[in-house]
């Protein structure tokens, strides 16, 4: 399976579970994802190859694409999260096309300094 360098690709800005994300329709090389972003793969439905229905760390069958988020997505104990495309997935038409633009618009959250 071919995997692409995350830093060299262009993306579609989306919202997943109400949070900003970047979507790419191919598999991304996990080793090329910068620190502060999380990579997940998405499965499409069996009927039409058009609706994203499941998020996981890795998808072998019905691979729809890859998403990058700045926050972790809580997966179920089986390693997957079923989603409803109409409710949980939105092609919001955002202006981020690269990882750099995404990180500038949505900087990773920083941990608060520990009190001494």
C-alpha positions in Angstrom: 0.0 0.0 0.0 1.4 3.4 -1.0 1.6 6.0 1.8 2.2 9.7 1.2 4.3 12.2 3.0 1.9 14.2 5.1 4.0 17.4 4.8 3.9 17.3 1.0 0.2 16.9 0.4 -2.8 19.3 0.1 -5.9 18.7 2.1 -9.6 19.6 2.5 -10.4 21.3 5.8 -13.3 19.5 7.4 -15.0 19.2 10.8 -15.2 15.8 12.5 -17.2 15.4 15.6 -17.4 19.2 15.7 -13.6 19.7 15.7 -11.4 21.0 12.9 -9.5 18.5 10.9 -7.7 18.0 7.6 -8.9 15.3 5.1 -6.8 13.5 2.4 -8.3 10.7 0.3 -5.1 8.6 0.4 -3.0 6.8 3.1 -0.5 9.0 4.9 2.8 7.9 6.3 2.5 8.1 10.1 6.2 8.9 10.4 5.7 12.2 8.4 2.9 13.6 10.6 4.3 16.5 12.8 4.2 16.4 16.5 1.0 18.0 17.8 -1.2 16.3 15.2 -3.0 12.9 15.3 -3.5 10.7 12.3 -6.6 8.5 11.8 -8.0 6.6 8.9 -11.6 6.5 7.8 -13.7 3.7 6.5 -16.5 4.3 3.9 -19.9 2.6 3.8 -20.3 -0.7 2.0 -23.1 0.6 -0.2 -21.9 3.6 -2.1 -18.2 4.4 -1.4 -19.3 7.9 -0.5 -20.0 8.2 3.2 -17.5 8.1 6.0 -18.8 5.8 8.7 -15.9 4.7 10.9 -12.6 6.2 12.3 -9.7 4.1 13.5 -5.9 4.1 13.8 -5.8 2.0 10.6 -8.3 0.8 8.0 -7.7 -2.1 5.6 -11.0 -2.6 3.9 -13.2 0.2 2.5 -10.5 2.9 3.1 -12.1 6.3 2.5 -9.1 8.5 3.5 -7.0 9.9 6.3 -7.7 12.7 8.7 -5.3 14.8 10.8 -6.6 16.4 14.0 -5.0 18.5 16.7 -6.9 16.6 19.4 -7.1 12.9 20.0 -10.3 11.1 19.1 -11.4 8.7 21.7 -11.9 5.3 20.1 -13.9 2.5 21.5 -12.2 -0.5 23.2 -12.2 -2.3 19.8 -10.1 0.5 18.3 -12.9 2.0 16.2 -15.4 4.8 16.4 -18.6 4.6 14.3 -19.7 8.0 13.0 -22.9 9.3 11.3 -21.8 11.1 8.2 -24.7 13.6 8.3 -24.0 14.5 11.9 -20.3 13.9 12.6 -18.6 14.9 9.3 -18.8 18.3 7.6 -16.9 19.6 4.5 -16.9 23.1 6.0 -15.2 24.7 3.1 -12.4 26.0 5.3 -9.3 27.7 3.8 -6.6 25.4 5.1 -5.0 23.4 2.4 -1.7 22.5 4.0 -0.5 21.3 7.4 1.3 24.6 8.0 -1.9 26.6 7.3 -3.9 24.3 9.7 -1.3 24.7 12.5 -1.4 28.5 12.1 -5.2 28.6 12.2 -5.6 26.0 14.9 -2.4 25.9 17.0 -1.9 22.8 19.1 -3.1 23.2 22.7 -0.2 23.7 25.1 -0.1 22.2 28.5 -0.4 24.8 31.3 2.8 25.4 33.2 2.9 23.4 36.4 2.7 25.4 39.5 5.8 25.3 41.7 
